[in-house]
Amino acid sequence: MKRILSIQSHVVFGCAGNSSAVFPMRRLGMEVWPINTVQFSNHTQYAQGWKGMVMPSGQITELVQGLDNIGELKTCDAILSGYLGSAEQGGEIVAAVKQLKAVNPQAIYFCDPVMGHPEKGCIVAPGVQEFLKTQALAAADIIAPNLLELETLTDSSLQTLDEVVQACESLLKTGVEMILVKHLAKAATNQEQFEMLLVDKSGSYLVSRPLYEFDKQPVGVGDLISGLMLANLQAGYSAVEAFERTNASVDAVLLETFNQGAYELQLIRAQSAIASPVIKERAQKIG
């Protein structure tokens, strides 16, 4: 059984951050240790607002040290990071990655570089973007940006699939081993489908799934994608297999959410498809 330390946001109600990723990873057979960067009553895109707090500075470091003190840190196989409540938390995560790799050199760091989208009500703290561009990118083995985040990481404007591939290949040269572009958006080859891109040393792979006409787009899909991709990789699937399985599971969750007329992701209702996805769309190698 693989062990994953998941450091990201938490909502009491609904699905975002750890509340979107932990259950699916566990459903795939992972032992997951959640550390919350923030604890909110609900995600921040509710018109009524939310309540809660950013976890205090130093907590991540203390909790990771506690795991080391009882001899369990060395048994951890991967760190997953997502939404940060402060830039200081980012520094603590990079320190935790270094501490983990010192006791388990085979461990990997999967960074979901959540940078926020003010127009959607998702805002990150000052300094987080700069931390992700510098420290996190330098430390990560795998990153999972959306298109806007990839543009920020590479200081570029990406309009086409070829430009996205080139941007990802530039990141491979810096030491990142794998890039999953979670949403190609304007650079997609088919605007009537949802497309994702996987790039590693073996090449570039494109996969698609249907778009559903939600009244309000569910939150936490990106967190779900990152958690599933990491869990499938840790389960022993190849990068392309993990990519296909992730795409299929996310599609099943979104279809169930759409059919229920729900705003929050229907993870429990779709849990069988998370654990045993039916792959309808194969990844196509491009370039």
N, C-alpha and C positions, 0 to 999 in steps of 0.2 A: 504494500500500500504506500503510495506516494504522499508526501506531506507538503502542503502549500501554506505559506504565511501570506495572508491577503490583507494589505494595508490600504484602506480606502474609506469612503464615507459610509454612513449607516442611517437608514430611516426606520423609525418605529413602524410606520404604516407604509405599505407599498413596496416598490422595487426600485432601488438605485444603489449604486456602489456595492458594498458587501451584501446588502439586502437583495440585490439582483444576481450576484455572482456566487455566493457561498453555497446556497442550496443546490444549484445545478452542478457545481464542482463536486459536491458530496454525492450527488446522484450518480456521478460518473466514477465513484469509487475512491475519490480523494479524501484524505484527512486534511481538513482545512482549519487553520488557526486565524480567526479574524482579529485584526486590530483596527479600530475605528478612528479616522482622522477628524470626523465631525459626527455628532449625533443630533439628528433633527427629527421632529415629529413626522414630517412628510417631505417629499422633494420640493424644490424651490419654485416649481412652475405652477403651483396652485395659486389662483387669484387671491385666495383668502390669506396667503402667506404661510409661514411656518414658525415653529418654536424650536429652540435647541441651542447648541453651542459647538464651537470649535474645541477639540480636545486640547488641553494645555500643553505648552512646549515642554519637552523632556519625557512625555509619557511613552512615546514609541521606543525611545532609547531604554527606558526603565523596563518595559515589558520584554523587549528582546534580550536584555541582560538577565532578566528573570528566567527566560527559557534556557539561556546558556548556563545559568547557575545550577539548574536541575539536570543538566546534561542532555537536553533535548534539542538545542539549536542545531547541533551537528547532524541530527536526523532529518532536518528540513531539506527538501529537494528544490524548492523554488520560492522566490518572493514575487508577488504580484502587487503592483501599486497602481492606484487610480486617483480619484479626486483628493486634492490636498487642501487642508484648511488654512495652511500658511506655508510660506517659503521655508521657514525653519523646519517644518515637518519633513520637507524634501531632503534637507541636509541629514536629518536623522535616518531617513530611509537609505540613503547612499551609504551612510556609516554602517547601517544594519546589513546591507549587502556585502560590504567589505568584511564585516565580522563573520557573516555566514560563510563566505567563500574561504576565509582563513581556516575554518574548521571542517568545511565540506567543499573542496575545490570543484566538485562536479555540479554544485548547485547553480541555478540560473536565475537571472533577474528579468522578468517580463514587465515592461513599463507601458502602461496606458497613459499617454501624456494629455490628460484632461486639461484643456486650457480655457474652457468656458465659452459660452455664446450669449452675450448680453441680450441679443434680440429674443432669445428663448427663455431668458430669466436665469441662466446659469452663469454665475460670475465667480471668478477665482481671485484669490487674495493677491495684493501687490507682490511682485517678485517671483511668483510661481512660474510664469512663462519663461523668465530668464533662467530659473533653476532647471526647468525641463530642457531648454536648449543647450545648456552647458553641462551641468553635473549629471543629470539623469541620462541624457543621451550618451555621455561618455561611459557610464557604468552599465548600460543596458545590454543584454544579449538579444532580446526581442522587444520590438516596440509595435504599438498598435494605434497609430494616429488615424483620425479622419482626414479628409482632404485639407480642410483649413489648418489643422494642426501640422500636417506634413508641410504645407506652405510656410508656416512659421518656423518649423525646425530647419528648413532648407533655405530660408530667406528667398523664396521664389513665388511666382504666380504660375499656377499649373492649370492649363486649359484643356489639355488632351491626355489621352491614356499614355502616349509615348513620353510626354513630359513627366508624367507621374512615375513611370518606370525609370526614367533617367534620374529623377530625384531620389528614388529608393536605392538605385545602384550607387549613387554618390554616398549614401549613408552606409551601405555595406563596406565601402572603402575606409570608413572611420572606425570599423570594428563591430558594428551591429551585425548580428548573424542572420536576422530574419525581420522583415517588415510586413505587417498586415495592415493594409489600408482599409479601414472598416466601412468607409462610404466614399465612393468615387464622385458622387454628386455631379457637378457640371462636366467632369472629365469622363463620365461613363460613356460607353459605346451605344447604349440603349437607354434613353431617358424614361422609358416605360417599365424598366426593371430596376431593382436595387442591385448594384454591383460592388463587389469587393475584390481586392488585389492582394496576392501573396507574392513576395519577392525574397528569394534567398540565393545561395550560390548555385543552385541547380537551375535557376531560371525564374520566370515570371508567370503567374497563373491567375486567370480571371474566372470568377464564379458569379452567378446571378441568382436572384430569387424574386418572387412577385412583390409588387407594391400593393399595399392595401389602403383603401380610402378611409382612413380614420377621421372621425370628427376632430379629435385631438390626438396628436402623435404621442404614443407611449414614451415614457422616460426610462432610462436604464438599459436600452438595447445595446449600446456600446459596451457597457460593463458586462453584460451577458456574453457578448461576442468574445471579449478578452478572456473571461473566466473559462468559457467552454474551449477556446483554442488552447489555452495553457493546460487544462485538464486532459484534453484529448492527446496532446503531445506527451504529457506525463504518463498517460495510459499506454504509451508505446506505439501509437499510430505515427506514420510518416507525416511530414509537414503537409503534403497535399491531401492525404486522407483526413488529417485533423481539420484542415480547411473545409473540406467537403462535409464532414460530419457537423462541424460548427454551423455552417450555412444551413444545413437541413434542420438542425435542432432549433435554430433561431426562427426559421420560417414556420416551423410547427407551433412555436410559442406565439408568434405574431398572428398566425391564422386563428388559433384558439382565442386569443385576445380580441381579435376582430369579430369573430363569431359570437362572442359573449357581449359585444358592445361595451367592452371595459376600457378604462383609461390606464389602469395598472396592468403590467404584464401578468399573464395567467400561468405562472410557473408551476403551480401545484397541479392544475388541470392538465398541463402538457408534459408532466414529468416522465411519462413513458417514452415520449418522443425525444426527450433530452437524453435519456439513458440509451435508447436504441433507435437512433434516427433512421428514417427511410430516405435514402439519398436519391433525389430526383434529378439533381443538376450536378454534373461532373465539372470539375475545374478544367479549363482549357489552357494549355501552355501557349504563350504568345511570344512574338519576337523571334 
